[in-house]
Amino acid sequence: MRPGDERCVTCGDIAVTACVLSLSGDGRARAQSREGEIEINVELVDVGVGDRVLVHAGVAIAVTP
């Protein structure tokens, strides 16, 4: 994303924060975002239940404080 843009210039998606609710063991997780419960890919980050993550296009890209 470019500074000031609300959407990614490549895919049109936005990044949202979510809280990890459960891990499936296959690189997937259930998480709670403002929009509701979502399934995300967590293969790029080391996360545990309760961690807050930044999610872009269904993929957790960072753990947030």
mmCIF file of the N, C-alpha and C atoms, coordinates in Angstrom:
data_MODEL
# 
_entry.id   MODEL 
# 
loop_
_atom_site.group_PDB 
_atom_site.id 
_atom_site.type_symbol 
_atom_site.label_atom_id 
_atom_site.label_alt_id 
_atom_site.label_comp_id 
_atom_site.label_asym_id 
_atom_site.label_entity_id 
_atom_site.label_seq_id 
_atom_site.pdbx_PDB_ins_code 
_atom_site.Cartn_x 
_atom_site.Cartn_y 
_atom_site.Cartn_z 
_atom_site.occupancy 
_atom_site.B_iso_or_equiv 
_atom_site.pdbx_formal_charge 
_atom_site.auth_seq_id 
_atom_site.auth_comp_id 
_atom_site.auth_asym_id 
_atom_site.auth_atom_id 
_atom_site.pdbx_PDB_model_num 
ATOM 1   N N  . MET A 1 1  ? 0.839   -1.180  0.000  1.00 0.00 ? 1  MET A N  1 
ATOM 2   C CA . MET A 1 1  ? 0.000   0.000   0.000  1.00 0.00 ? 1  MET A CA 1 
ATOM 3   C C  . MET A 1 1  ? 0.882   1.240   0.000  1.00 0.00 ? 1  MET A C  1 
ATOM 4   N N  . ARG A 1 2  ? 0.451   2.235   -0.666 1.00 0.00 ? 2  ARG A N  1 
ATOM 5   C CA . ARG A 1 2  ? 1.157   3.502   -0.667 1.00 0.00 ? 2  ARG A CA 1 
ATOM 6   C C  . ARG A 1 2  ? 0.609   4.370   0.447  1.00 0.00 ? 2  ARG A C  1 
ATOM 7   N N  . PRO A 1 3  ? 1.451   5.208   1.064  1.00 0.00 ? 3  PRO A N  1 
ATOM 8   C CA . PRO A 1 3  ? 0.952   6.093   2.118  1.00 0.00 ? 3  PRO A CA 1 
ATOM 9   C C  . PRO A 1 3  ? -0.238  6.907   1.629  1.00 0.00 ? 3  PRO A C  1 
ATOM 10  N N  . GLY A 1 4  ? -1.292  6.939   2.441  1.00 0.00 ? 4  GLY A N  1 
ATOM 11  C CA . GLY A 1 4  ? -2.480  7.695   2.084  1.00 0.00 ? 4  GLY A CA 1 
ATOM 12  C C  . GLY A 1 4  ? -3.523  6.898   1.324  1.00 0.00 ? 4  GLY A C  1 
ATOM 13  N N  . ASP A 1 5  ? -3.132  5.738   0.754  1.00 0.00 ? 5  ASP A N  1 
ATOM 14  C CA . ASP A 1 5  ? -4.089  4.893   0.043  1.00 0.00 ? 5  ASP A CA 1 
ATOM 15  C C  . ASP A 1 5  ? -4.867  4.051   1.044  1.00 0.00 ? 5  ASP A C  1 
ATOM 16  N N  . GLU A 1 6  ? -6.134  3.836   0.773  1.00 0.00 ? 6  GLU A N  1 
ATOM 17  C CA . GLU A 1 6  ? -6.929  2.961   1.618  1.00 0.00 ? 6  GLU A CA 1 
ATOM 18  C C  . GLU A 1 6  ? -6.891  1.529   1.111  1.00 0.00 ? 6  GLU A C  1 
ATOM 19  N N  . ARG A 1 7  ? -6.584  1.337   -0.134 1.00 0.00 ? 7  ARG A N  1 
ATOM 20  C CA . ARG A 1 7  ? -6.583  -0.002  -0.725 1.00 0.00 ? 7  ARG A CA 1 
ATOM 21  C C  . ARG A 1 7  ? -5.241  -0.287  -1.393 1.00 0.00 ? 7  ARG A C  1 
ATOM 22  N N  . CYS A 1 8  ? -4.889  -1.564  -1.413 1.00 0.00 ? 8  CYS A N  1 
ATOM 23  C CA . CYS A 1 8  ? -3.661  -2.007  -2.062 1.00 0.00 ? 8  CYS A CA 1 
ATOM 24  C C  . CYS A 1 8  ? -3.748  -1.721  -3.561 1.00 0.00 ? 8  CYS A C  1 
ATOM 25  N N  . VAL A 1 9  ? -2.683  -1.181  -4.139 1.00 0.00 ? 9  VAL A N  1 
ATOM 26  C CA . VAL A 1 9  ? -2.690  -0.876  -5.569 1.00 0.00 ? 9  VAL A CA 1 
ATOM 27  C C  . VAL A 1 9  ? -2.631  -2.141  -6.420 1.00 0.00 ? 9  VAL A C  1 
ATOM 28  N N  . THR A 1 10 ? -2.189  -3.252  -5.840 1.00 0.00 ? 10 THR A N  1 
ATOM 29  C CA . THR A 1 10 ? -2.086  -4.500  -6.587 1.00 0.00 ? 10 THR A CA 1 
ATOM 30  C C  . THR A 1 10 ? -3.397  -5.280  -6.608 1.00 0.00 ? 10 THR A C  1 
ATOM 31  N N  . CYS A 1 11 ? -4.017  -5.457  -5.431 1.00 0.00 ? 11 CYS A N  1 
ATOM 32  C CA . CYS A 1 11 ? -5.191  -6.332  -5.379 1.00 0.00 ? 11 CYS A CA 1 
ATOM 33  C C  . CYS A 1 11 ? -6.483  -5.627  -4.973 1.00 0.00 ? 11 CYS A C  1 
ATOM 34  N N  . GLY A 1 12 ? -6.395  -4.396  -4.508 1.00 0.00 ? 12 GLY A N  1 
ATOM 35  C CA . GLY A 1 12 ? -7.587  -3.656  -4.123 1.00 0.00 ? 12 GLY A CA 1 
ATOM 36  C C  . GLY A 1 12 ? -8.086  -3.961  -2.727 1.00 0.00 ? 12 GLY A C  1 
ATOM 37  N N  . ASP A 1 13 ? -7.413  -4.862  -1.996 1.00 0.00 ? 13 ASP A N  1 
ATOM 38  C CA . ASP A 1 13 ? -7.824  -5.236  -0.651 1.00 0.00 ? 13 ASP A CA 1 
ATOM 39  C C  . ASP A 1 13 ? -7.254  -4.241  0.361  1.00 0.00 ? 13 ASP A C  1 
ATOM 40  N N  . ILE A 1 14 ? -7.797  -4.246  1.571  1.00 0.00 ? 14 ILE A N  1 
ATOM 41  C CA . ILE A 1 14 ? -7.265  -3.429  2.647  1.00 0.00 ? 14 ILE A CA 1 
ATOM 42  C C  . ILE A 1 14 ? -6.694  -4.337  3.725  1.00 0.00 ? 14 ILE A C  1 
ATOM 43  N N  . ALA A 1 15 ? -5.777  -3.837  4.527  1.00 0.00 ? 15 ALA A N  1 
ATOM 44  C CA . ALA A 1 15 ? -5.225  -4.599  5.648  1.00 0.00 ? 15 ALA A CA 1 
ATOM 45  C C  . ALA A 1 15 ? -6.065  -4.300  6.883  1.00 0.00 ? 15 ALA A C  1 
ATOM 46  N N  . VAL A 1 16 ? -6.376  -5.345  7.658  1.00 0.00 ? 16 VAL A N  1 
ATOM 47  C CA . VAL A 1 16 ? -7.166  -5.195  8.880  1.00 0.00 ? 16 VAL A CA 1 
ATOM 48  C C  . VAL A 1 16 ? -6.454  -5.913  10.012 1.00 0.00 ? 16 VAL A C  1 
ATOM 49  N N  . THR A 1 17 ? -6.740  -5.512  11.240 1.00 0.00 ? 17 THR A N  1 
ATOM 50  C CA . THR A 1 17 ? -6.212  -6.230  12.386 1.00 0.00 ? 17 THR A CA 1 
ATOM 51  C C  . THR A 1 17 ? -7.232  -7.257  12.838 1.00 0.00 ? 17 THR A C  1 
ATOM 52  N N  . ALA A 1 18 ? -6.732  -8.351  13.394 1.00 0.00 ? 18 ALA A N  1 
ATOM 53  C CA . ALA A 1 18 ? -7.597  -9.421  13.879 1.00 0.00 ? 18 ALA A CA 1 
ATOM 54  C C  . ALA A 1 18 ? -6.909  -10.113 15.045 1.00 0.00 ? 18 ALA A C  1 
ATOM 55  N N  . CYS A 1 19 ? -7.699  -10.745 15.886 1.00 0.00 ? 19 CYS A N  1 
ATOM 56  C CA . CYS A 1 19 ? -7.199  -11.499 17.032 1.00 0.00 ? 19 CYS A CA 1 
ATOM 57  C C  . CYS A 1 19 ? -7.352  -12.986 16.741 1.00 0.00 ? 19 CYS A C  1 
ATOM 58  N N  . VAL A 1 20 ? -6.261  -13.738 16.889 1.00 0.00 ? 20 VAL A N  1 
ATOM 59  C CA . VAL A 1 20 ? -6.280  -15.169 16.602 1.00 0.00 ? 20 VAL A CA 1 
ATOM 60  C C  . VAL A 1 20 ? -7.102  -15.897 17.664 1.00 0.00 ? 20 VAL A C  1 
ATOM 61  N N  . LEU A 1 21 ? -8.108  -16.647 17.217 1.00 0.00 ? 21 LEU A N  1 
ATOM 62  C CA . LEU A 1 21 ? -8.983  -17.403 18.116 1.00 0.00 ? 21 LEU A CA 1 
ATOM 63  C C  . LEU A 1 21 ? -8.547  -18.856 18.253 1.00 0.00 ? 21 LEU A C  1 
ATOM 64  N N  . SER A 1 22 ? -8.106  -19.447 17.148 1.00 0.00 ? 22 SER A N  1 
ATOM 65  C CA . SER A 1 22 ? -7.675  -20.846 17.172 1.00 0.00 ? 22 SER A CA 1 
ATOM 66  C C  . SER A 1 22 ? -6.752  -21.109 15.985 1.00 0.00 ? 22 SER A C  1 
ATOM 67  N N  . LEU A 1 23 ? -5.879  -22.099 16.155 1.00 0.00 ? 23 LEU A N  1 
ATOM 68  C CA . LEU A 1 23 ? -4.959  -22.517 15.106 1.00 0.00 ? 23 LEU A CA 1 
ATOM 69  C C  . LEU A 1 23 ? -5.335  -23.922 14.669 1.00 0.00 ? 23 LEU A C  1 
ATOM 70  N N  . SER A 1 24 ? -5.271  -24.177 13.367 1.00 0.00 ? 24 SER A N  1 
ATOM 71  C CA . SER A 1 24 ? -5.672  -25.488 12.863 1.00 0.00 ? 24 SER A CA 1 
ATOM 72  C C  . SER A 1 24 ? -4.499  -26.444 12.682 1.00 0.00 ? 24 SER A C  1 
ATOM 73  N N  . GLY A 1 25 ? -3.276  -25.956 12.734 1.00 0.00 ? 25 GLY A N  1 
ATOM 74  C CA . GLY A 1 25 ? -2.113  -26.819 12.569 1.00 0.00 ? 25 GLY A CA 1 
ATOM 75  C C  . GLY A 1 25 ? -1.665  -26.993 11.137 1.00 0.00 ? 25 GLY A C  1 
ATOM 76  N N  . ASP A 1 26 ? -2.429  -26.504 10.188 1.00 0.00 ? 26 ASP A N  1 
ATOM 77  C CA . ASP A 1 26 ? -2.064  -26.629 8.775  1.00 0.00 ? 26 ASP A CA 1 
ATOM 78  C C  . ASP A 1 26 ? -1.773  -25.272 8.144  1.00 0.00 ? 26 ASP A C  1 
ATOM 79  N N  . GLY A 1 27 ? -1.364  -24.308 8.981  1.00 0.00 ? 27 GLY A N  1 
ATOM 80  C CA . GLY A 1 27 ? -1.075  -22.976 8.465  1.00 0.00 ? 27 GLY A CA 1 
ATOM 81  C C  . GLY A 1 27 ? -2.280  -22.068 8.385  1.00 0.00 ? 27 GLY A C  1 
ATOM 82  N N  . ARG A 1 28 ? -3.407  -22.519 8.925  1.00 0.00 ? 28 ARG A N  1 
ATOM 83  C CA . ARG A 1 28 ? -4.631  -21.722 8.922  1.00 0.00 ? 28 ARG A CA 1 
ATOM 84  C C  . ARG A 1 28 ? -5.022  -21.397 10.352 1.00 0.00 ? 28 ARG A C  1 
ATOM 85  N N  . ALA A 1 29 ? -5.836  -20.361 10.505 1.00 0.00 ? 29 ALA A N  1 
ATOM 86  C CA . ALA A 1 29 ? -6.332  -19.970 11.825 1.00 0.00 ? 29 ALA A CA 1 
ATOM 87  C C  . ALA A 1 29 ? -7.697  -19.321 11.680 1.00 0.00 ? 29 ALA A C  1 
ATOM 88  N N  . ARG A 1 30 ? -8.455  -19.337 12.762 1.00 0.00 ? 30 ARG A N  1 
ATOM 89  C CA . ARG A 1 30 ? -9.695  -18.561 12.864 1.00 0.00 ? 30 ARG A CA 1 
ATOM 90  C C  . ARG A 1 30 ? -9.327  -17.317 13.653 1.00 0.00 ? 30 ARG A C  1 
ATOM 91  N N  . ALA A 1 31 ? -9.845  -16.177 13.216 1.00 0.00 ? 31 ALA A N  1 
ATOM 92  C CA . ALA A 1 31 ? -9.529  -14.914 13.870 1.00 0.00 ? 31 ALA A CA 1 
ATOM 93  C C  . ALA A 1 31 ? -10.769 -14.036 13.911 1.00 0.00 ? 31 ALA A C  1 
ATOM 94  N N  . GLN A 1 32 ? -10.786 -13.121 14.863 1.00 0.00 ? 32 GLN A N  1 
ATOM 95  C CA . GLN A 1 32 ? -11.889 -12.180 15.003 1.00 0.00 ? 32 GLN A CA 1 
ATOM 96  C C  . GLN A 1 32 ? -11.432 -10.805 14.543 1.00 0.00 ? 32 GLN A C  1 
ATOM 97  N N  . SER A 1 33 ? -12.108 -10.256 13.548 1.00 0.00 ? 33 SER A N  1 
ATOM 98  C CA . SER A 1 33 ? -11.829 -8.901  13.080 1.00 0.00 ? 33 SER A CA 1 
ATOM 99  C C  . SER A 1 33 ? -13.073 -8.056  13.340 1.00 0.00 ? 33 SER A C  1 
ATOM 100 N N  . ARG A 1 34 ? -13.008 -6.786  13.008 1.00 0.00 ? 34 ARG A N  1 
ATOM 101 C CA . ARG A 1 34 ? -14.194 -5.924  13.161 1.00 0.00 ? 34 ARG A CA 1 
ATOM 102 C C  . ARG A 1 34 ? -15.364 -6.411  12.320 1.00 0.00 ? 34 ARG A C  1 
ATOM 103 N N  . GLU A 1 35 ? -15.055 -7.064  11.204 1.00 0.00 ? 35 GLU A N  1 
ATOM 104 C CA . GLU A 1 35 ? -16.092 -7.555  10.297 1.00 0.00 ? 35 GLU A CA 1 
ATOM 105 C C  . GLU A 1 35 ? -16.686 -8.886  10.748 1.00 0.00 ? 35 GLU A C  1 
ATOM 106 N N  . GLY A 1 36 ? -16.112 -9.513  11.771 1.00 0.00 ? 36 GLY A N  1 
ATOM 107 C CA . GLY A 1 36 ? -16.593 -10.806 12.242 1.00 0.00 ? 36 GLY A CA 1 
ATOM 108 C C  . GLY A 1 36 ? -15.484 -11.836 12.253 1.00 0.00 ? 36 GLY A C  1 
ATOM 109 N N  . GLU A 1 37 ? -15.855 -13.100 12.396 1.00 0.00 ? 37 GLU A N  1 
ATOM 110 C CA . GLU A 1 37 ? -14.881 -14.181 12.431 1.00 0.00 ? 37 GLU A CA 1 
ATOM 111 C C  . GLU A 1 37 ? -14.445 -14.517 11.005 1.00 0.00 ? 37 GLU A C  1 
ATOM 112 N N  . ILE A 1 38 ? -13.133 -14.669 10.825 1.00 0.00 ? 38 ILE A N  1 
ATOM 113 C CA . ILE A 1 38 ? -12.570 -14.944 9.504  1.00 0.00 ? 38 ILE A CA 1 
ATOM 114 C C  . ILE A 1 38 ? -11.559 -16.077 9.585  1.00 0.00 ? 38 ILE A C  1 
ATOM 115 N N  . GLU A 1 39 ? -11.313 -16.742 8.457  1.00 0.00 ? 39 GLU A N  1 
ATOM 116 C CA . GLU A 1 39 ? -10.248 -17.739 8.367  1.00 0.00 ? 39 GLU A CA 1 
ATOM 117 C C  . GLU A 1 39 ? -9.075  -17.082 7.660  1.00 0.00 ? 39 GLU A C  1 
ATOM 118 N N  . ILE A 1 40 ? -7.887  -17.257 8.228  1.00 0.00 ? 40 ILE A N  1 
ATOM 119 C CA . ILE A 1 40 ? -6.705  -16.613 7.664  1.00 0.00 ? 40 ILE A CA 1 
ATOM 120 C C  . ILE A 1 40 ? -5.561  -17.611 7.524  1.00 0.00 ? 40 ILE A C  1 
ATOM 121 N N  . ASN A 1 41 ? -4.609  -17.279 6.678  1.00 0.00 ? 41 ASN A N  1 
ATOM 122 C CA . ASN A 1 41 ? -3.382  -18.045 6.514  1.00 0.00 ? 41 ASN A CA 1 
ATOM 123 C C  . ASN A 1 41 ? -2.344  -17.437 7.447  1.00 0.00 ? 41 ASN A C  1 
ATOM 124 N N  . VAL A 1 42 ? -1.674  -18.269 8.255  1.00 0.00 ? 42 VAL A N  1 
ATOM 125 C CA . VAL A 1 42 ? -0.676  -17.763 9.206  1.00 0.00 ? 42 VAL A CA 1 
ATOM 126 C C  . VAL A 1 42 ? 0.713   -18.350 8.960  1.00 0.00 ? 42 VAL A C  1 
ATOM 127 N N  . GLU A 1 43 ? 0.957   -18.835 7.760  1.00 0.00 ? 43 GLU A N  1 
ATOM 128 C CA . GLU A 1 43 ? 2.247   -19.467 7.453  1.00 0.00 ? 43 GLU A CA 1 
ATOM 129 C C  . GLU A 1 43 ? 3.426   -18.496 7.469  1.00 0.00 ? 43 GLU A C  1 
ATOM 130 N N  . LEU A 1 44 ? 3.182   -17.207 7.286  1.00 0.00 ? 44 LEU A N  1 
ATOM 131 C CA . LEU A 1 44 ? 4.284   -16.236 7.227  1.00 0.00 ? 44 LEU A CA 1 
ATOM 132 C C  . LEU A 1 44 ? 4.701   -15.688 8.577  1.00 0.00 ? 44 LEU A C  1 
ATOM 133 N N  . VAL A 1 45 ? 3.909   -15.930 9.623  1.00 0.00 ? 45 VAL A N  1 
ATOM 134 C CA . VAL A 1 45 ? 4.189   -15.353 10.940 1.00 0.00 ? 45 VAL A CA 1 
ATOM 135 C C  . VAL A 1 45 ? 4.127   -16.433 12.018 1.00 0.00 ? 45 VAL A C  1 
ATOM 136 N N  . ASP A 1 46 ? 4.828   -16.209 13.117 1.00 0.00 ? 46 ASP A N  1 
ATOM 137 C CA . ASP A 1 46 ? 4.803   -17.105 14.270 1.00 0.00 ? 46 ASP A CA 1 
ATOM 138 C C  . ASP A 1 46 ? 3.771   -16.557 15.238 1.00 0.00 ? 46 ASP A C  1 
ATOM 139 N N  . VAL A 1 47 ? 2.602   -17.182 15.305 1.00 0.00 ? 47 VAL A N  1 
ATOM 140 C CA . VAL A 1 47 ? 1.507   -16.663 16.118 1.00 0.00 ? 47 VAL A CA 1 
ATOM 141 C C  . VAL A 1 47 ? 0.982   -17.722 17.081 1.00 0.00 ? 47 VAL A C  1 
ATOM 142 N N  . GLY A 1 48 ? 0.298   -17.228 18.100 1.00 0.00 ? 48 GLY A N  1 
ATOM 143 C CA . GLY A 1 48 ? -0.396  -18.091 19.043 1.00 0.00 ? 48 GLY A CA 1 
ATOM 144 C C  . GLY A 1 48 ? -1.794  -17.557 19.258 1.00 0.00 ? 48 GLY A C  1 
ATOM 145 N N  . VAL A 1 49 ? -2.608  -18.352 19.927 1.00 0.00 ? 49 VAL A N  1 
ATOM 146 C CA . VAL A 1 49 ? -3.968  -17.926 20.242 1.00 0.00 ? 49 VAL A CA 1 
ATOM 147 C C  . VAL A 1 49 ? -3.890  -16.669 21.109 1.00 0.00 ? 49 VAL A C  1 
ATOM 148 N N  . GLY A 1 50 ? -4.688  -15.671 20.759 1.00 0.00 ? 50 GLY A N  1 
ATOM 149 C CA . GLY A 1 50 ? -4.710  -14.401 21.476 1.00 0.00 ? 50 GLY A CA 1 
ATOM 150 C C  . GLY A 1 50 ? -3.860  -13.318 20.850 1.00 0.00 ? 50 GLY A C  1 
ATOM 151 N N  . ASP A 1 51 ? -2.954  -13.685 19.938 1.00 0.00 ? 51 ASP A N  1 
ATOM 152 C CA . ASP A 1 51 ? -2.116  -12.683 19.264 1.00 0.00 ? 51 ASP A CA 1 
ATOM 153 C C  . ASP A 1 51 ? -2.959  -11.842 18.316 1.00 0.00 ? 51 ASP A C  1 
ATOM 154 N N  . ARG A 1 52 ? -2.584  -10.577 18.194 1.00 0.00 ? 52 ARG A N  1 
ATOM 155 C CA . ARG A 1 52 ? -3.212  -9.689  17.213 1.00 0.00 ? 52 ARG A CA 1 
ATOM 156 C C  . ARG A 1 52 ? -2.308  -9.666  15.986 1.00 0.00 ? 52 ARG A C  1 
ATOM 157 N N  . VAL A 1 53 ? -2.933  -9.784  14.810 1.00 0.00 ? 53 VAL A N  1 
ATOM 158 C CA . VAL A 1 53 ? -2.176  -9.822  13.562 1.00 0.00 ? 53 VAL A CA 1 
ATOM 159 C C  . VAL A 1 53 ? -2.736  -8.814  12.564 1.00 0.00 ? 53 VAL A C  1 
ATOM 160 N N  . LEU A 1 54 ? -1.874  -8.383  11.666 1.00 0.00 ? 54 LEU A N  1 
ATOM 161 C CA . LEU A 1 54 ? -2.281  -7.551  10.542 1.00 0.00 ? 54 LEU A CA 1 
ATOM 162 C C  . LEU A 1 54 ? -2.533  -8.504  9.382  1.00 0.00 ? 54 LEU A C  1 
ATOM 163 N N  . VAL A 1 55 ? -3.753  -8.454  8.813  1.00 0.00 ? 55 VAL A N  1 
ATOM 164 C CA . VAL A 1 55 ? -4.165  -9.392  7.769  1.00 0.00 ? 55 VAL A CA 1 
ATOM 165 C C  . VAL A 1 55 ? -4.404  -8.631  6.472  1.00 0.00 ? 55 VAL A C  1 
ATOM 166 N N  . HIS A 1 56 ? -3.791  -9.118  5.403  1.00 0.00 ? 56 HIS A N  1 
ATOM 167 C CA . HIS A 1 56 ? -3.974  -8.528  4.074  1.00 0.00 ? 56 HIS A CA 1 
ATOM 168 C C  . HIS A 1 56 ? -4.291  -9.651  3.104  1.00 0.00 ? 56 HIS A C  1 
ATOM 169 N N  . ALA A 1 57 ? -5.405  -9.545  2.421  1.00 0.00 ? 57 ALA A N  1 
ATOM 170 C CA . ALA A 1 57 ? -5.835  -10.538 1.432  1.00 0.00 ? 57 ALA A CA 1 
ATOM 171 C C  . ALA A 1 57 ? -5.917  -11.939 2.035  1.00 0.00 ? 57 ALA A C  1 
ATOM 172 N N  . GLY A 1 58 ? -6.352  -12.014 3.301  1.00 0.00 ? 58 GLY A N  1 
ATOM 173 C CA . GLY A 1 58 ? -6.531  -13.299 3.965  1.00 0.00 ? 58 GLY A CA 1 
ATOM 174 C C  . GLY A 1 58 ? -5.264  -13.908 4.537  1.00 0.00 ? 58 GLY A C  1 
ATOM 175 N N  . VAL A 1 59 ? -4.155  -13.149 4.496  1.00 0.00 ? 59 VAL A N  1 
ATOM 176 C CA . VAL A 1 59 ? -2.874  -13.651 4.985  1.00 0.00 ? 59 VAL A CA 1 
ATOM 177 C C  . VAL A 1 59 ? -2.371  -12.757 6.117  1.00 0.00 ? 59 VAL A C  1 
ATOM 178 N N  . ALA A 1 60 ? -2.016  -13.385 7.244  1.00 0.00 ? 60 ALA A N  1 
ATOM 179 C CA . ALA A 1 60 ? -1.412  -12.627 8.344  1.00 0.00 ? 60 ALA A CA 1 
ATOM 180 C C  . ALA A 1 60 ? -0.001  -12.242 7.918  1.00 0.00 ? 60 ALA A C  1 
ATOM 181 N N  . ILE A 1 61 ? 0.280   -10.941 7.895  1.00 0.00 ? 61 ILE A N  1 
ATOM 182 C CA . ILE A 1 61 ? 1.581   -10.485 7.423  1.00 0.00 ? 61 ILE A CA 1 
ATOM 183 C C  . ILE A 1 61 ? 2.458   -9.942  8.536  1.00 0.00 ? 61 ILE A C  1 
ATOM 184 N N  . ALA A 1 62 ? 1.895   -9.737  9.738  1.00 0.00 ? 62 ALA A N  1 
ATOM 185 C CA . ALA A 1 62 ? 2.684   -9.249  10.867 1.00 0.00 ? 62 ALA A CA 1 
ATOM 186 C C  . ALA A 1 62 ? 1.898   -9.453  12.157 1.00 0.00 ? 62 ALA A C  1 
ATOM 187 N N  . VAL A 1 63 ? 2.642   -9.651  13.251 1.00 0.00 ? 63 VAL A N  1 
ATOM 188 C CA . VAL A 1 63 ? 2.044   -9.672  14.580 1.00 0.00 ? 63 VAL A CA 1 
ATOM 189 C C  . VAL A 1 63 ? 2.113   -8.238  15.093 1.00 0.00 ? 63 VAL A C  1 
ATOM 190 N N  . THR A 1 64 ? 1.007   -7.740  15.637 1.00 0.00 ? 64 THR A N  1 
ATOM 191 C CA . THR A 1 64 ? 0.964   -6.359  16.102 1.00 0.00 ? 64 THR A CA 1 
ATOM 192 C C  . THR A 1 64 ? 0.911   -6.306  17.615 1.00 0.00 ? 64 THR A C  1 
ATOM 193 N N  . PRO A 1 65 ? 1.388   -5.207  18.192 1.00 0.00 ? 65 PRO A N  1 
ATOM 194 C CA . PRO A 1 65 ? 1.360   -5.078  19.659 1.00 0.00 ? 65 PRO A CA 1 
ATOM 195 C C  . PRO A 1 65 ? -0.053  -4.895  20.196 1.00 0.00 ? 65 PRO A C  1 
# 
